[in-house]
Amino acid sequence: MSEHKLPMLPPNAELETKTVLKQLARANRALAELKGYADTIPNKHILINAIMINEAKDSSAIENIITTHDDLYKAMSDASGASPAAKEVVSYRTALWQGYELVKSNEMLTTNMIVEIQGIIEKNRAGIRKLPGTVLRNERTGETVYTPPAGETEIRELLSNLEKYINEDYNDIDPLIKLAVIHYQFESIHPFYDGNGRTGRIINVLYLVLMELLDSPILYLSKYIIRNKSAYYSLFQEVRTHANWEEWIVYILTGIEETAEETLRLVKRINAEVETMSTEIKEKLPKIYSKELIDLLFYEFYTKTVYIEKGLSVTRKTAVNYLSSLEKEGFLTSEKIGKERIYQNKRLYDLVKYGQ
């Protein structure tokens, strides 16, 4: 059980060891390749939405909020009949978008923004922990593994220090190494009653955007953490008990490298599908083809009559005709959800579901 006070940042340790620098070069290379390719794609929102929905699902799964792509599809298109888990995942995606907009417009990441993001995830305004008694337990044994800082004053001091570390340069440390430190520190502060893990994983990608290592929020470590969950917790504990920063940083850097490579493959497949479908619609339905229509069909993996009506400035009747023609030619499948007909871009849906 840990009772020692959480030290302020920066860590009093050698972070840029030979082993770290070796993995850092690989992580930076993979990330730069992903950024370079994503920058060439005209409609970034297509990528962001597709990858974000997987992240929302995976990040929530770490907290045992389990849902399927089918549940999400229904929750996004008609929230009234959605499962609570699917609704939580959709809230996570909303929080991600809001965080991205805040970082892009303010060019910084502050405690207030982090509180706002967590509030969207949890759909409440409980804010920073004020009551004592929060402990982290081993799920299997029930034993207390860690007691995070207690009391709003101490938590706010630690968050203020973290905010400074995020937004200012410290000893020219590479941003990806700093990301590993930021993630450790935020999760150790554990400032909220709920949603700390998901908020912390959003902070990761917002920091990459803030440091201009990515223009779009398209790289997430949740899937990597799920695959390597026991290492995540044991290395976390190693920093806490033995100040073993090296292995923790290498773990995060390896995650960035592997995830950047996987995301690049998915992004290329989505982009290829956009081009393939464009060509096919142009050939089979030349009268309704437009770049704007393609963008609408790929914006989410479903669309509604009203989206086509508004997005293309056409009448409802014309929008219905467009969607019926696309379904007839096999580009979309439809089903009735609630009171309206929802059209699914099955190819995009399958790519997002199976393509990573």
Salt bridges, closest charged atoms under 4 A:
ASP39 OD2 - LYS35 NZ 3.42
GLU63 OE2 - ARG201 NH2 2.57
GLU88 OE1 - ARG198 NH1 3.26
GLU122 OE2 - ARG198 NH2 2.70
GLU152 OE2 - ARG156 NE 3.02
GLU154 OE2 - LYS5 NZ 3.55
ASP215 OD2 - LYS35 NZ 3.70
GLU238 OE2 - HIS242 ND1 3.70
GLU257 OE2 - ARG26 NE 3.23
GLU258 OE1 - ARG227 NH2 3.69
GLU262 OE2 - ARG227 NH2 2.90
GLU273 OE2 - ARG347 NH1 2.96
GLU280 OE1 - ARG347 NH2 2.66
ASP295 OD2 - LYS291 NZ 2.98
GLU300 OE2 - ARG93 NH2 2.78
GLU309 OE1 - ARG316 NH1 3.78
GLU340 OE2 - LYS304 NZ 3.26
ASP350 OD1 - LYS346 NZ 3.02
